[in-house]
Structures are given as structure tokens and as C-alpha cells.
Amino acid sequence: MTNRRFCLNSNKVDSFLNAYSTWGISLIRSPFMSDIPSDTDRRNELARERTEAAVHRTFLSEQRTYSAWIRTGLASTATGFAIAKLMAESNPDWLTKSLATVFILAGALMFLLAFSAYRDAIRRLEEKPKASVPMWVMALLSGVLAIAAVAGLYLVNFNTGSN
């Protein structure tokens, strides 16, 4: 003998009451019976909650990816400046400046790619999370970092001041 769970759902109650009313038997319907959610309503609500949670997880994942790109760009830019400063006295001079320039430009490129990938990923989301950072803030942050990195190239390549 198997145990079956009894679940009262408004569709079954309605069909039960309709069947008895067609036989001439009047049953009094309790006012709280209309408040009983059907299985379909509950499933739809759970599906909406799961979808919202998935969108939020995806959004958080995209923010983590963006910050990883920014972190990598900062590390690359800092490496370029460190090469320029620590190897300033090495020969040939053009090699040191070229190597520093490559790292700094790679950092600037990573800042721009970070924003581009973040923007594309957020556009693909069907629903936008309620507590999202405005896109213009992300664009401004990436742009300022890229401009600062490119401005740093001037310091590395054309700064003839004393050390």
C-alpha cells in the first residue's frame, strides 16, 4: 500500500462543487476557498523566483568577470610602469621603453575590452536586475582607466625630467 499525499487545490474543489450543484445538491462554498492557490499557480510562482535568481546570479557573474578584467588591466599597467622605472638605467633604452609600452597598452586594451564584454553580456539578459550599476558608470570607469594608462605612456616614453 502506497501513501499518497492529499493536496487540496482550487480546481478540484471547483469541479467537486460544480458536480454536486448539477445534481441539485447545493453546497455552501467557504469564502477562503478562492484563496487556495492551484498547483499551476504555485509552480509558476516558483519558476518566476528561480528565473529571477538565475538572472541575479548571471548578473553577479558578469560583474565579477568585469572586475577580473579591470584587475588584470591594472596589473598589466603597473607592470609596464615598474619595468620603465626599475630598468631605466638598462641598455638598450629602446627595449625597456618598448616592453613597458606593450604592457601599458595591453592594460589599456583590457580596460576597454572589460567594458565591451560587460555591456554585451548585460544586453543579452532578458531582465535587468533591480540593483544594477548604471552602464554609464561602467563606461566612465573603463574610459578613465584607459585614458590614464595611455597618458602614462607619455611619462614612460617622453619624460626627460630628472629621476
N, C-alpha and C positions, 0 to 999 in steps of 0.2 A: 504494500500500500504506500503510495507516494503522498507526501504532504504538498498541498497546493496552497499558495497564498491567495487569500481573498482580497481583491482590490476593488473598492467602490469607485466607479468612475461615472461621471455625469451622463455619458452616452448610454450606458447600461441602465441607469436609473430612469432616464427619459423613455427608453424603449419599454421598460417594465411598466411604467405608468401609462404609456400610450396603449399598451396591450390590454391592461385592465380597464381602461376607460372605454375601449371599443366594445367590451363585453357588458357595458352598462354598470360596471363597478366603479364607483368614484373613490379615489384615494386622495387624501389631502397631502399636498406637496409642501414640505417644510421650506421656509424661505432660505435656509442655509444651504440647501442642496444646489442652488445655482452657483454657489461659490466654490464648489468642488472642482478643482482643475482636472481636465481629462488627461489621459496618458500622453496624448499627442501634444497638448499644451505644455506639459512638463518637459517632454523630450525636446520640443522646440526651444524652450527657455534654456535648458541645459546646453543645447547646441549653440545658441547665441552666446552664452557665457564662455564656452570653450573657444569659440571663434574670437571673441574679444581677448581672451587670454593669449591665444596664439598670435594675434596681431600685436599685442603688447610685447610678447617675448621676441617677436621678429624685430620690432622697433628697437628694443633694448639691444638686440644683437647688432643691428646696424649702427647704433651709437658706439658700441664697443669697437666695432670694426673701424669706424671713423677715428676714434681716439687712438687706435693702434697705428693707423696710417700717419696721424699727426705726430705721435711719439717717435715713429721711425724717421719721419722727416726731420724732427728736431735733433735726433741722434746723428743723422747724416750731416746736417748743417753744422752741428757742434764739432763733429769730426773734421770737417773741412776747415773750420776756424782753428782747431787745435793743430792740424797739420801746418797751416800757414804760420802760426805763432811759434810752435816748437821747432820747426825746421826752417826758420827764417834765415839762419846763417849757413844752411847747407848749399852745396853746389851740385848741379846747376840750379840756378834760381828759377828758371822757367819750369822745371819739372815739379818743384814744390808748389808753385802757383797753379800750375795745371791740375795737379792732383787735388789741391784744395778747391779749385773751381768746380771740378767734377762732383765732389761731394756736396758742395753748397748748391749747385744746380740740381742735383738729384733730390736734395731736401726740398727745394722749391717746387719741383715737379710733384713730389709726394704730397705736398700741401694741396696742390690743385687737383690731383687725382683723388685725394681723400674727399674733397667736396663733390667732385663729379660722381663718384661711386655712391656717396651718401644720397645725393639728390635723386639719382636714378632708382635707387632701392626704395626710397620713400615714395616716389611717384608710382611704383609698382604696387604699393599697398592699396587695397580697395578702401579700407577705412583708415583714417588718420587717428592716431592716439590723441587723447584729450590733452595730455600734459607734454606735448612735444615742443622742442625748441624751435622757434621760427627759422625758416630757411635762410632768411637774410642774415641772421646772426651767424649761422654756419658759414655762409659765403663771406661775410666780413672777416671772420676769424681766419679762414683759409687764405683770403686775399692779403690780409695784413702780414701774415707769416711769410707768404711767398714774396711779397714786396720787401720785407725786412731781409730775407735771405739774399735776394738779388742786390739790394743795397749793400749788403755785406761783401758782395763780390768787389765792389768799388774799394772797400777798405783793404781787401786782400791783394788786389792787383794794381791799384793806382795810388795807394797811400805811400807817400815818400817821406812822411814825417819821421822824427827820431823815435827810437824804441824806448 
